[in-house]
Amino acid sequence: MDYTNKGFGTRAIHAGNVHDKQYGALTMPIYQTSTFVFDSCEQGAARFSGKEEGFIYSRLGNPTTAVLEAKIANLDGAEACAATSAGMGAISSTLWTVARAGAHIIADGTLYGCTYALLAHGLTRYGVEVDFIDTSDIEVLKSKLKENTVAVYLETPANPNLKITDIAEVAKAAHAYNKDIKVICDNTFASPYLQSPLALGADVVVYSATKYLNGHGDVIAGFVSGSKEFINQVKMFGIKDMTGAVLGPQEAFLILRGLKTFEIRMQRHCENGRKVAEFLNNHPKVEKVYYPGLESHKNHEVAKKQMRDYGAMISFEVKGGKEAGAKFVNSLKLCTLAVSLGDAETLIEHPASMTHSTYSAEELAKAGIPEGLVRISVGLENAEDIIEDLAQGFECL
Ligand code: LCS
């Protein structure tokens, strides 16, 4: 059946599934195997040369993972998708595929800490030139594009300050300069439920599937979605030869399980996110709230245009700065002090000393990440319980 025009929830449940002809299993079994048996030497050769379809070795493909990849490609409106063993595996396998010594990458300065480290401290060791800019300023972007630019890399909403970049504008500017430039968008905070970067003009979407896509805090995984040709390069060079960041079938199974409730989880996340953002925004002990759903957000209009809802990631500054923020976080009882995001549990963290400790103090300031910023991933608990906990935390200040 073709699920292209079905609703999001239907596609998350059904798209990409294969019928188990042997036993009629409803859910995709875990093909826990490293390798696949060939009938003959000739068949092995035909599979290696691509003349015959079929599995060879689980670093190159696995039936459980293949169903998951087809499902994510459908949710992203992509021709193809590659699953990886972590979000960083997706990002590094993609960047190793597009970069080479002498190439130039333009990246937003506000990124997840390890992505920033990969670009600023990793790729530059191998002769790749990286310019960090504010991609939400299109004139600056245009002025930085040059002959050897191979990619523009951004997150929107960005980790941790929820900065919004206009994906369509970035893609238009980059492709007008050179249609071969890959516009790569990390869609982790939004997820395919809230935002479709490919439909907006991006070439490649990357994810940490550790977050909303799996949604249960028990897997580390990633995805890259894009054209068939590009994903084939990511699989056959980026993953196969450069990183080996292949997703295991057990993890693929858990993500498939998580995706059955993806739409309803996201609906609840968004509903809770909105309530918590409003509570924080009205609280006298809060200095500033960073949430794209608030009209006061700098790029609320862009978020409204390119996102279907605003998600459940919120950052805020407590009056009294870093020390007050730490005291507040330490006094919470229901909200859990942990990095990661997109789980059923509400998670709260301090980016400057945790997820973004790869940034120096100057780099944090330049990226618009205040030292005292607190980041909350609003979970699936009852909103009034989350708010009650936050309220008692403010009482302790
Ligand atoms: N991209 C974004 C936007 C992320 O937030 C993360 C992880 C990654 C990529 C990397 O994914 P991973 O390899 O961990 O699956 N972000 C984290 C965070 O904010 N807290 O803990 C991890």
Residues whose N, C-alpha, C, O or C-beta is under 5 A from the ligand:
A	BS01	LCS	A86 G87 M88 Y112 N159 D186 T188 S208 T210 A221 V339 S340 T355
